[in-house]
Structures are given as structure tokens and as C-alpha cells.
Amino acid sequence: MPSEPLSQKEIEDRLRELPGWAFEDDRIFRTYRLGGHFAASALVAHIASVQEELNHHSDLTLGYNTVRLSVNSHDAGGVVTENDFALAERVEALAPAHGAS
Ligand SMILES: C[C@H](O)[C@H](O)[C@H]1CNC2=NC(N)=NC(=O)C2=N1
């Protein structure tokens, strides 16, 4: 479901509710730190399942014990929309169970 680009103020307002998330180069992003590599890879798999459910996909980067998620909306021309924040909120909700910080 394409959605409208969010304004700078709307993005800033939403980011205040999402500690750890930031906005740069028309993307929102966050890096999660995990207890080790396998835990980080399990978080990637869980995020991927949610992304398939939402049909909204970020760029996920798996490090030794980190997962970086960076996303914007291709269907809105590569800018941040409500769909990006919907994904961010779902990931914020599932991350603690993985021991992510
Ligand atoms: C055809 C498919 O529904 C679209 O390409 C979906 C897939 N995942 C997506 N992910 C993101 N980040 N933006 C999109 O516009 C998007 N569109």
C-alpha cells in the first residue's frame, strides 16, 4: 500500500517515540546489539518474517553481534513514509525478546 511522504517535522515527531532510531539520507535506521553472532542472525530471520508479512523490506546488515536496519519506501520514490515507521515499531516490539539493545 503506497503511502505519502512524511514531512521533516512528522519524521522528527515519530522518532521521538523511537529511541535509538535516526533519520539520514531519506532513510530511518537503527543498529541493534546482541549477545553474539547467532543471536544477531536469529533477529535477522525474525525481522525478515515480519517484513514479508508487511510486504515492506529494509536493508539489513548482519555484523558479528549487531543488526543494522535501514529503510525507506521505494514506492514513494525512496523517501520515508508511514510504512517505514510501521516496520520500525514492529521491530522495536520484537527486539527485546532477542536480548537486543
Ligand atoms: C511488489 C512489492 O509489493 C513491492 O515492491 C514492495 C516490496 N517491499 C518494499 N519495501 C520497501 N522498503 N518499499 C517498498 O516500496 C516496497 N514495495
The ligand as an SDF file (V2000), in Angstrom:
LIG
                    3D

 17 18  0  0  0  0  0  0  0  0999 V2000
    5.9120   -5.5400   -5.4110 C   0  0  0  0  0  0  0  0  0  0  0  0
    6.1240   -5.3660   -3.9230 C   0  0  0  0  0  0  0  0  0  0  0  0
    4.8600   -5.3640   -3.2860 O   0  0  0  0  0  0  0  0  0  0  0  0
    6.7710   -4.0210   -3.6400 C   0  0  0  0  0  0  0  0  0  0  0  0
    7.9800   -3.9260   -4.3650 O   0  0  0  0  0  0  0  0  0  0  0  0
    7.0790   -3.8010   -2.1370 C   0  0  0  0  0  0  0  0  0  0  0  0
    8.1240   -4.7490   -1.6170 C   0  0  0  0  0  0  0  0  0  0  0  0
    8.8470   -4.1980   -0.4630 N   0  0  0  0  0  0  0  0  0  0  0  0
    9.0270   -2.8670   -0.3070 C   0  0  0  0  0  0  0  0  0  0  0  0
    9.8990   -2.3820    0.6040 N   0  0  0  0  0  0  0  0  0  0  0  0
   10.1320   -1.0640    0.7200 C   0  0  0  0  0  0  0  0  0  0  0  0
   11.0340   -0.6120    1.6380 N   0  0  0  0  0  0  0  0  0  0  0  0
    9.4900   -0.1960   -0.0570 N   0  0  0  0  0  0  0  0  0  0  0  0
    8.5930   -0.5460   -0.9840 C   0  0  0  0  0  0  0  0  0  0  0  0
    8.0220    0.2990   -1.6850 O   0  0  0  0  0  0  0  0  0  0  0  0
    8.3050   -1.9570   -1.1380 C   0  0  0  0  0  0  0  0  0  0  0  0
    7.4270   -2.4100   -2.0180 N   0  0  0  0  0  0  0  0  0  0  0  0
  1  2  1  0
  2  3  1  0
  2  4  1  0
  4  5  1  0
  4  6  1  0
  6  7  1  0
  6 17  1  0
  7  8  1  0
  8  9  1  0
  9 10  2  0
  9 16  1  0
 10 11  1  0
 11 12  1  0
 11 13  2  0
 13 14  1  0
 14 15  2  0
 14 16  1  0
 16 17  2  0
M  END
$$$$
